[in-house]
């Protein structure tokens, strides 16, 4: 007798067709995860924000390198202020003696002879209300105005707006006005964001950060002091110096700490490991479970004599009965 068990054959996961299918599925899942992680990065959408914004107006290319030799003198060209108001170089500053202002030298480092005017400006800032300082300001002033005509703007109260990128506390030189320290900040103004204005502040807003890699929007009113020479990374450069009492700070919305993005090679390696684990598990499962036999099974050999022998029970009984009757006779 033949028997055909009705059991389906399990798929062979070790076949190359199934392995490629599993690999494609795992890689597709990894790609979806990577796209979801990259979609959270706001830098990919920054170009959308720039569509409706107007480019910043920059007043020419300003070379801030210290030229060789003495600075030129006798330049009578004067840039007007944004409001069209010009103050004569001979205008009475009113708070600093003329001899102290005359001791200030442009295109040079800070000099000992300038300390008297320096601390007199700081003392005036400390004793004056910020609202009063703002009301006496000549208004927004560009970096080029301060850079090209330092003598005309020296001692004037100017308004600066821009991005503050560096802030650190520095110790004040020995003085008789009880100044122990103040803050040196580097503000890149809106009119010329590639060149800094060095601003020394007496105070900072509460919670204001410090460091060398900042990006904080500020506005300030302060006294223009001089065009200062400093050692930059490439050469000696010039920058306007302003003394201010404080800063008007517009805090930026703090984003949560960015998570370390998953690199594409790491994601591919993880997908390959997952695919290998799936293939190994499938192989182990097929190895433990034997496939059902579907071949025909022969219960036993059939002899020719057994085939010729009558198999009907009724016929055999009748023959046996007739034989017994003949014996009785």
ZAGUPA-139210 format. One line per field, with one value per residue (C-alpha): residue in three letters; chain; x, y, z. Coordinates in steps of 0.2 Angstrom, whole numbers. Each point is the difference from the previous one (the first is absolute). Example, Ala and Ser with C-alpha at 12.3 -4.5 7.8 and 13.67 -1.06 7.14 Angstrom:
REM ZAGUPA-139210
code	ALA, SER
unit	A, A
c1	62, 6
c2	-22, 17
c3	39, -3
END
This chain:
REM ZAGUPA-139210
code	UNK, UNK, UNK, UNK, UNK, UNK, UNK, UNK, UNK, UNK, UNK, UNK, UNK, UNK, UNK, UNK, UNK, UNK, UNK, UNK, UNK, UNK, UNK, UNK, UNK, UNK, UNK, UNK, UNK, UNK, UNK, UNK, UNK, UNK, UNK, UNK, UNK, UNK, UNK, UNK, UNK, UNK, UNK, UNK, UNK, UNK, UNK, UNK, UNK, UNK, UNK, UNK, UNK, UNK, UNK, UNK, UNK, UNK, UNK, UNK, UNK, UNK, UNK, UNK, UNK, UNK, UNK, UNK, UNK, UNK, UNK, UNK, UNK, UNK, UNK, UNK, UNK, UNK, UNK, UNK, UNK, UNK, UNK, UNK, UNK, UNK, UNK, UNK, UNK, UNK, UNK, UNK, UNK, UNK, UNK, UNK, UNK, UNK, UNK, UNK, UNK, UNK, UNK, UNK, UNK, UNK, UNK, UNK, UNK, UNK, UNK, UNK, UNK, UNK, UNK, UNK, UNK, UNK, UNK, UNK, UNK, UNK, UNK, UNK, UNK, UNK, UNK, UNK, UNK, UNK, UNK, UNK, UNK, UNK, UNK, UNK, UNK, UNK, UNK, UNK, UNK, UNK, UNK, UNK, UNK, UNK, UNK, UNK, UNK, UNK, UNK, UNK, UNK, UNK, UNK, UNK, UNK, UNK, UNK, UNK, UNK, UNK, UNK, UNK, UNK, UNK, UNK, UNK, UNK, UNK, UNK, UNK, UNK, UNK, UNK, UNK, UNK, UNK, UNK, UNK, UNK, UNK, UNK, UNK, UNK, UNK, UNK, UNK, UNK, UNK, UNK, UNK, UNK, UNK, UNK, UNK, UNK, UNK, UNK, UNK, UNK, UNK, UNK, UNK, UNK, UNK, UNK, UNK, UNK, UNK, UNK, UNK, UNK, UNK, UNK, UNK, UNK, UNK, UNK, UNK, UNK, UNK, UNK, UNK, UNK, UNK, UNK, UNK, UNK, UNK, UNK, UNK, UNK, UNK, UNK, UNK, UNK, UNK, UNK, UNK, UNK, UNK, UNK, UNK, UNK, UNK, UNK, UNK, UNK, UNK, UNK, UNK, UNK, UNK, UNK, UNK, UNK, UNK, UNK, UNK, UNK, UNK, UNK, UNK, UNK, UNK, UNK, UNK, UNK, UNK, UNK, UNK, UNK, UNK, UNK, UNK, UNK, UNK, UNK, UNK, UNK, UNK, UNK, UNK, UNK, UNK, UNK, UNK, UNK, UNK, UNK, UNK, UNK, UNK, UNK, UNK, UNK, UNK, UNK, UNK, UNK, UNK, UNK, UNK, UNK, UNK, UNK, UNK, UNK, UNK, UNK, UNK, UNK, UNK, UNK, UNK, UNK, UNK, UNK, UNK, UNK, UNK, UNK, UNK, UNK, UNK, UNK, UNK, UNK
unit	A, A, A, A, A, A, A, A, A, A, A, A, A, A, A, A, A, A, A, A, A, A, A, A, A, A, A, A, A, A, A, A, A, A, A, A, A, A, A, A, A, A, A, A, A, A, A, A, A, A, A, A, A, A, A, A, A, A, A, A, A, A, A, A, A, A, A, A, A, A, A, A, A, A, A, A, A, A, A, A, A, A, A, A, A, A, A, A, A, A, A, A, A, A, A, A, A, A, A, A, A, A, A, A, A, A, A, A, A, A, A, A, A, A, A, A, A, A, A, A, A, A, A, A, A, A, A, A, A, A, A, A, A, A, A, A, A, A, A, A, A, A, A, A, A, A, A, A, A, A, A, A, A, A, A, A, A, A, A, A, A, A, A, A, A, A, A, A, A, A, A, A, A, A, A, A, A, A, A, A, A, A, A, A, A, A, A, A, A, A, A, A, A, A, A, A, A, A, A, A, A, A, A, A, A, A, A, A, A, A, A, A, A, A, A, A, A, A, A, A, A, A, A, A, A, A, A, A, A, A, A, A, A, A, A, A, A, A, A, A, A, A, A, A, A, A, A, A, A, A, A, A, A, A, A, A, A, A, A, A, A, A, A, A, A, A, A, A, A, A, A, A, A, A, A, A, A, A, A, A, A, A, A, A, A, A, A, A, A, A, A, A, A, A, A, A, A, A, A, A, A, A, A, A, A, A, A, A, A, A, A, A, A, A, A, A, A, A, A, A, A, A, A, A, A, A, A, A, A
c1	0, 6, -2, 2, 0, -8, 14, 6, 19, 7, 9, 19, 6, 18, -4, 7, -17, -6, 16, 0, -18, 4, 15, -10, -14, 13, 9, -16, -5, 17, -2, -17, 8, 14, -12, -10, 15, 6, -17, 2, 15, -5, 15, -8, -14, 11, -1, -19, 2, 12, -13, -10, 15, 9, 19, 9, 7, 19, 8, 14, 15, 10, 18, 4, 18, 12, 9, 18, 7, -9, -19, -5, -4, -10, -15, -14, -13, -13, -14, -17, -10, -15, -12, 10, 6, 19, 9, 15, 17, 1, -16, 1, -1, -3, 6, 18, 13, 8, 17, -6, -8, 15, 11, -10, 9, -8, 7, 10, -2, -7, 12, 3, -3, -17, -6, -6, -13, -4, -5, -9, -11, -4, -4, -12, -8, -1, -9, -12, -16, -2, -15, 9, 15, -12, -8, 17, 6, 3, -9, 5, 17, 9, 16, 8, -5, 10, 14, 3, -2, 4, 5, -17, -10, 12, -10, -17, -14, -4, -12, 6, -11, 7, 5, 11, 12, 12, -1, 12, 3, 17, 9, 1, 17, 3, -10, -7, -19, -2, -2, 6, -6, -11, -5, 8, -12, 2, -16, -2, -11, -15, 8, 16, -2, 18, 9, -1, -3, 9, -12, 5, -16, -1, -15, -9, -18, -5, 3, 11, 12, 19, 12, 9, -13, -16, -14, -10, -10, 4, -3, 11, 3, 18, 14, 12, 18, 12, 5, 10, 14, 0, 9, -12, 3, 7, 7, -2, -17, -10, -17, -11, -1, -16, -3, -18, -9, -10, -8, -18, -1, -13, 2, -1, -11, 10, -1, 2, 17, 3, 1, 15, -6, 1, 12, -4, 14, -5, -18, 5, 10, -14, -12, 13, 1, -19, -1, 13, -9, -16, 8, 9, -16, -9, 14, 0, -19, 0, 15, -10, -17, 2, -11, -15, 3, -11, 7, -11, 2, -2, -6, 7, 4, -14, 4, -7, -8, -9, -7, -7, -8, -19, -2, -19, -5, -18, 7, 13, -13, -12, 14, 5, -18, -2, 16, -6, -16, 9, 10, -15, -7
c2	0, 18, 14, 19, 11, 17, 11, 16, 1, 15, 13, -1, 16, -5, 2, 16, 6, 1, 7, 14, 4, 1, 11, 12, 2, 3, 13, 9, 1, 7, 13, 5, 2, 11, 11, 3, 5, 12, 8, 6, 11, 18, 4, -9, 13, 15, 5, 1, 14, 10, 1, 14, 9, 14, 0, 10, 16, 1, 16, -5, -12, 7, -5, 0, -4, 12, 9, 2, 17, 14, 2, 14, 17, 14, -10, 13, -12, -3, -13, 6, -9, -10, 13, 13, 9, 4, 6, 10, -7, 16, -3, 0, -18, 7, -14, -3, 13, 5, -5, -18, -2, 6, -13, -14, -7, -10, -15, -5, -11, 6, 13, 5, 18, -5, -7, 17, 2, -19, 0, 17, -7, -15, 10, 11, -16, -7, 16, 3, -9, -11, 9, 17, -7, -6, 17, 8, -12, 7, -16, -15, 1, -11, -8, 9, 17, -5, -8, 14, 15, -5, 18, 7, -13, -1, 2, 0, -12, -12, -14, -16, -15, -17, -18, -2, -15, 1, 5, -1, 9, 9, 8, 19, 8, 9, 15, 12, -2, -18, -9, -17, -9, 2, -10, 0, -5, -1, 6, -2, 14, -3, 13, -10, -17, -6, 12, 3, 14, -3, 6, 1, -2, 3, -11, -14, -6, -13, -17, 6, -13, 2, -9, 1, -7, 9, 7, 12, 15, 16, 19, 12, 18, 5, 12, -2, 0, -4, -10, -14, -11, -18, -16, -11, -18, 6, 17, 16, 7, 15, 1, 14, 0, 5, 1, -4, -2, -15, -10, -1, -19, -9, -18, -13, -15, -13, -17, -16, -7, -8, -19, -7, -4, -18, -1, -10, -13, -4, -2, -11, -11, -1, -6, -13, -7, -1, -9, -12, -3, -4, -12, -9, -2, -6, -13, -6, -2, -10, -11, -5, -3, -15, 2, -12, -15, 1, -16, -15, -13, -19, -9, -17, -11, -9, -18, -8, -14, 12, 9, -16, -6, 4, 14, -1, -6, -6, -11, -8, -5, -7, -11, -6, -5, -10, -10, -4, -7, -12, -6, -5, -11
c3	0, -4, 12, -6, 16, -4, 9, -9, -3, 10, -10, -1, 7, -5, -18, -8, -5, 18, 6, -13, 5, 18, -3, -11, 14, 13, -10, -4, 18, 4, -14, 7, 17, -7, -9, 15, 10, -13, -1, 18, -5, -3, -10, -15, 0, 2, -18, 2, 13, -12, -14, 8, 8, -8, 0, 12, -6, 2, -3, -12, 4, 15, 2, 18, -1, 8, -15, 1, 6, 9, -3, -12, 7, -7, -7, 0, -7, 13, -1, 6, 13, -6, 6, -10, 16, 1, 15, -2, 6, 10, 9, 19, 7, 17, 11, -5, 1, -17, 5, 5, -17, -9, 8, -9, -15, -14, -8, 15, 15, 16, 8, 18, -5, -5, 17, 7, -15, 1, 18, -1, -14, 10, 16, -10, -7, 18, 7, -15, -2, -16, -6, 2, -10, -14, -1, -3, -13, -17, -7, -9, -6, -13, 2, -15, 8, 16, -10, -12, 11, 17, 5, -5, 10, 15, 16, -8, 6, -14, -2, -7, -5, -5, 5, 15, -2, 14, 18, 14, 17, 1, 14, 0, 3, 16, 2, 13, -5, 7, -17, 3, -16, -15, -15, -17, -14, -19, -9, -19, -5, -13, -12, -1, 7, -5, 11, 19, 11, 17, 14, 19, 11, 18, 3, -10, 0, 13, -8, -14, -6, -1, -12, -16, -11, 3, -12, 10, -7, 10, -1, 10, 3, 4, -2, -15, 7, -14, -15, 8, -7, 6, -5, -10, -6, -16, 2, 10, -3, 6, 8, 8, 19, 9, 19, 5, 16, -5, -14, -6, -3, -10, 5, -13, 2, 8, -10, 9, 1, -18, 0, -9, -17, -6, -14, -16, 1, 18, -6, -14, 12, 12, -14, -6, 18, 1, -16, 5, 16, -9, -12, 14, 10, -15, -4, 18, 0, -16, 7, 15, -8, -13, -15, -1, -12, -15, -9, -2, 14, -4, 15, -6, -14, -9, -5, -16, 10, 11, -15, -8, 17, 2, 12, 1, 17, -5, -15, 12, 13, -13, -7, 18, 3, -15, 4, 17, -8, -11, 14, 10, -14
END
